[in-house]
């Protein structure tokens, strides 16, 4: 993949268009192909900043129709709402693969829960867990059922996100699949007393130091976004949309409780993000 940051203008070539608005050819040092640096992602005609703004606006709560109107007013770009949705489906999986490779320091106490999401008229389960100290969402997983296999997969992916570490505490509700899932993935740490599972049922889950209020607040934020959608049309679209929401929450959304930092910054990641989704997409394309 050609990386614009390693490209230099080929001075021996004449501009393609004469005049003050001419654009010069660039030459890739690696593949020796010529191209025009027009501020767009590879094989795209729309400006990268416009796509970045569209994705951020969507995960902030704006509807697809309002985003299309915003692009027309601000960027003078006319696109259909379906085009904005296609950007989400195209770029969120790329960024998801990138952030999965990052190891974060977010293994103090995990507060884990699941919430119902409607997909194609049927109820699905979205599992998520947040680290108390950093507010980092260690994993978000959409499944069709709530089973032990889903719990094992959730904790396996969460463990990979934090570099194979085990949290000191895992706080959940009284659902039985959590105990089986935690014991399968963190069995050795539990035997050594380095990882403890705390399950609280009913009102007990909302009181005390190890309460699940923090993950419930995240669910409220998530529900505020997806309730206006009235459900998703397909499983893949729902998964990409929810993954994008988690990515924006972790890497782009600043928290007052973290003194204006993002959860990624609080967990030890120092990423020079200036253009939001635009930088994340460019890095995912370049790696």
N, C-alpha and C positions, 0 to 999 in steps of 0.2 A: 504494500500500500504506500502510495506517495505521501510523504509528510511535508506539509507546506513550510515547516520551520527549518527544514534542511535545504530549501531551494534557493537558488540565486539567479538573478536575471541573466539572460544570455545576451551580452552586450553586442555581439556580432550580428544579431538579428535586427531587422527594422521593425518598428511598431506595426501592428496589424491595421490600425486605423490612424490616419493622420489627423492632426488638430490637437486642441488642448485636452480633450477627453480620451486620448489614445491609451491603449493598454498594451504593455510590453509582454513578449513571450518570456516564459521562465523555463529553465531546464533542470530536471531532476538529476541530482548527482549520482543516484543509485541506478535508476532504470534508463536514464538518458532520453526520456520522453519529454517533449515540449508541451506546455500548457499555458493557460492564462489564469493568473491568480485573481479571481473575481470575487473573493470573499465568500464563496459557497463551499459546502461540503462536497466531496467527490461525487460526481454524477448527479448533482442537484443544481437547479437553476435559481432556487430561492435563496436569498441572503441568509447566511448562517446565523446572524443576530436575530433575524425575524423568527427562524425556527426555534432558537433558544428562548426567545420571549414567549412564543406560543406554548411551548412545553411548560415553562414556569407558570404562566397564567393558568393553564389547565389544572395543574396540581395545586395551585393556590385556590381553586374553586370556580373559575370562570367556565362557562359553557362553551361548547365548540362553536356555536353560532356567534357568541359574543367575541370569541377570539378571532374569528374570521373578520368581523367588523373592526376589531382593534387593528389588525394587520392592514386593513384597507385604509384606515384613517391615519395611522402613524407611519407605516412603511410604504404606503401606496402600492400594496400588493393585493391582488384580487385572487382569493382562493376559496374553495368550497370547504364546508365543515368536515367533509369526509377526507379532505387532504390533510387537515390538521390531525385527524385520527390516525391516518396512515403514517404520519411522522412519529407519533407516539409508538405505534407498533413496530416501526423500523429501528428507532434509535434506543428505546428503553432496553431491549435485550442486549444491545452492544455495550451499553454502560453497565448493565447488570453483570455481564461477564468480567468487566474491568474491576468493579468494586469488590467482586467476590475474591479477587486475587489479593486484595489488601488485607493485612492483618492489623487489627485494632486492639488497643488496650482497654477492653470493656468487659471485664470478668469479675466484677465485685459482687453484685447481687442482681439476678435476673428476675423480672416479674413477667410471667407468661400467662397468656389467656388466648381465647379464640372468640371470634364474632361471626355472625351469620351474614353471608353475602348472597344475593340472589343473582343467579346466572342462568339465562335462557329459561326463566320461569321456575327454576328449581333452587333449593337452598343448598349452599356450599359453605365450607368453613375456612376462615382465614385465621391461621395461627400466627401470633406475633409475640415477641419478647423484647423488653427494654431493659437496658442496664441502668441501675438507679443513679450511679455517680455521674455518668457521662450522657445520659439520655439517648444513648445510641441504640437503635433498633437492631439487635443482633441477627434477626432473621424474620422474614415474612413469608408465609407459605400458604398457598390456596389449595385445598383438597376437596374432593367430592363427598368424603365421609370423615367422621371423627373416630379414628381407630388407633390401635397401638402402632401400626405401621406408619401412620401419619405422624405420631408423636416421636417415633424413633428418627424419622427423616428430618423433622424439625430440629431436634437437638443435635443431630449429626451435622447439619448445615450451620447451625449456630456455633458449634464447637470449631468448625473450620474457619469461621469468620474471625474468631479471636485467637487464631494460631494454635489450636489444639488445647487450650487451657480450659479449666473447669471453674465455674464461679463458686464463691463461698456459700452463697444461698441461691436457691431456686424457689420462688414463691408462685404457687398456682392455686386454682380453686380445687374443689373436691373431686374433680373428674378422675376416674380410676386409670385412664390411659396415661396420665402424666407420670404416675409412679413407675409403671412398667417401662415407659420410654426413658426416664431419667436413669433408672437402675441398669438398663442395657448399655447406655452410652457412657455413663460416669461411674460404673460399678467400682472400679479400683479406687477412685477418689472418695467415694462414699464409704468404702471399707476403711480407709485411712482417716476418715473424719474430716477431710478437707473440703467436702461438698455436702451440703445438707438440703433436703427437700422439705419445704414447709407448705402444707396444704390447709387452706382455710375455706370453710363453707359458709354460705349465706352471709349474714351481717358480720360475721367474724372476719371476713375478707376485707372489710372496710375500716377496721380499727386496729390500733397497735402500730408499732414501728415497722414491722414487715407486712404492710398491707398492700393490696393490689390497686390502690387508687391511681397510681402513676400510669399503669397500663390502661385503666378505664378512661383516664383523661385522653390518652392517645386514641382510644376507640371513638371517643366523642368527636375529636378532630377529624378522624377518618370518616365517620358517619356523616358529618356536616358536608363532606365532599361528595360522597357517593349517593346520598339520599335524593339529590336532584336528578340523578341519572335514571332512577326507577329501575335499577338492575342493569346487568350487562347482557349483551346478546350472545356471546360465545365465551368459552372457557379461556382460550388463549388471549383474547382481548382483555378479559377481566384480570388475568394474571399479569399482563404487561402493565396495565393501568395501576394495579396495586403495587407492583414493584417500583414503578416510577414515583408513586407517592412516598414510599419508604426511602428511596434514594434522595428525593428532595428534602425530606424531613431530616435525614442524616447529614447531608453535605451542603445544603443551601439555606436551610432555615435556622436563623439565629434565635437563641433562647435567653430570656431575661435571667432564668435561674443559673445559666452558665456564663453570666456576665457578658452577654452579647456574642458568645462563641457558638459555633455549630457543634452538634454532637461529634462530628468527625474530628474537629479541632480539639475538643475536650478529651477525645480518646487517643490523642497523640499523633494524628495525621496533620501534616503541614502541606496542604495543597494550594498552589497559587491560583485560586479560582477567581477570575475577574469577570468572565462572561457567562457565569452560571452553567447552564446545560451545554452551551457552546463549547466550553473548555472540556467538560466531561466527554462530550461526543468526539471532539478532536483527539483526545488522548486515547479513547477506545478504538478509533480508526487507525491511529498511528502505531499502536502496540500489537 
